[in-house]
Amino acid sequence: MLNMTTGLTIWCSEAITLATVLLLAWRHDRKSPAYLIWALGFTVSAAGFALVAARGVIPDIWSIQIGNAVGLLGESAWIAGFRVMDKRKLEWSAFLPPVLWLIGVSLPWVTDNFINRIIVYDLAGAVGATLLAFAVQPADGRREPARGQLGIVFVTLACFCFGSALWMVLTAPPLGQAMIYRGYMALGYALLIIVAIILNGKLLMERAEQRWRAISITDTLTGVLNRRGLQESYDILAGNGQQQPQKLAALLFDLDHFKKINDRHGHQAGDAVLVEFARIARQFVPRTGAFGRMGGEEFVAFVPIEEQSQAEALAETIRADFCRVPLLAGHSLVPATVSIGVAIMPRDTVTWDRLVSFADRALYSAKRAGRNCTIVFNEMETAREPDTTTAADEGELVPTLDDQIHALRRMGTLARM
């Protein structure tokens, strides 16, 4: 028949095994300190239960007071691990389980009674499991299936511990029966923890998959969406033509004279200009839209709008903020400006090719109008444009008179003064 010492010994061996696996995982991925904290938690828990199992061989203060406190300290480490994984601050409440045990066991009527010690320990364990259930739920509301499953396991563990304490209070079993029951309790506790570890592994796999997916759609230099990420975001924005607002605008940005910046100041300065522009533009593009780098010095934003004036205002805000002051790159002040082409289409008829093509034609008009300006594509005006000019032969859109006047009114300084 299973007794408490056997149950604790089995749990100790399982805890050491789990600690070893987590330590190896941490050595493989040292950017994830949660692995190390969880490994320490299982190591501490195994040490605590080993002290409890050695009762009769070592002094009672080590076996009872200290051993159980150390075992509960393992739960505190698990709580800390989840908070570190989500990059949240550690809180003193994580240490409630061992603190509650030490307070309870300091009472004479608890210290001298095995049943009462079990009750206090189970209540402390229930508090720790409840804190674990809260710890796996992130503050940012991130939806990951494994988190919900982990929460259910920890709530079950809390109910398991609380139910054990309640059963001890109601039945007050004799010492021999209580020790046998305690052995089964240790195995049940270990089983639920193993299930939690399996689900935690699933959670970490989900997070790794999300992280790699984020890397695959992110431009490594600027940190904004790359072309693949832009196409995915565009598909979402244009996916339902009945959404409000019902128009989708494309703002195509091209940094002026970027090759000259690279030649004169070096490629590191050019990279700094790209990063700075991405930072400025991203802070103005609304969350309902998408912003990213098409390639080279060309960026694009897709934004749902109600009126053309919204797209114009956004473009001019970004342009004016970017060219307001020179950019300090190393020891050099680098003047930089941006030209912007804007195209707008209804969501129910929009396509990537047409929208980006129209924005690209407007961008060429902005370049021809003197750069550092915004031009909005006008399909009707474009249809009336002659195609016999040199610029047209070169594939560039010749701006209409209205476009040139519009651009000149919006032009800022050609350098950051």
Secondary structure, DSSP 4 states (H G I P E B T S, - for coil): ---HHHHHHHHHHHHHHHHHHHHHHHHH-TT-HHHHHHHHHHHHHHHHHHHHHTBTTB-HIIIIIIHHHHHHHHHHHHHHHHHHHTT----GGGGHHHHHHHHHHTSHHHHT-HHHHHHHHHHHHHHHHHHHHHHTS-TT----HHHHHHHHHHHHHHHHHHHHHHHHHHH---HHHHHHHHHHHHHHHHHHHHHHHHHHHHHHHHHHHHHHHHHHTB-TTTSSB-HHHHHHHHHHHHS-TTSSS-EEEEEEEEETTHHHHHHHH-HHHHHHHHHHHHHHHHHHS-TTSEEEEEETTEEEEEEEESSHHHHHHHHHHHHHHHTSS-EEETTEEE---EEEEEEEEETTT--HHHHHHHHHHHHHHHHHTTSS-EEE--HHHHHT--S-SHHHHTTPPPPPHHHHHHHHHH---SS--
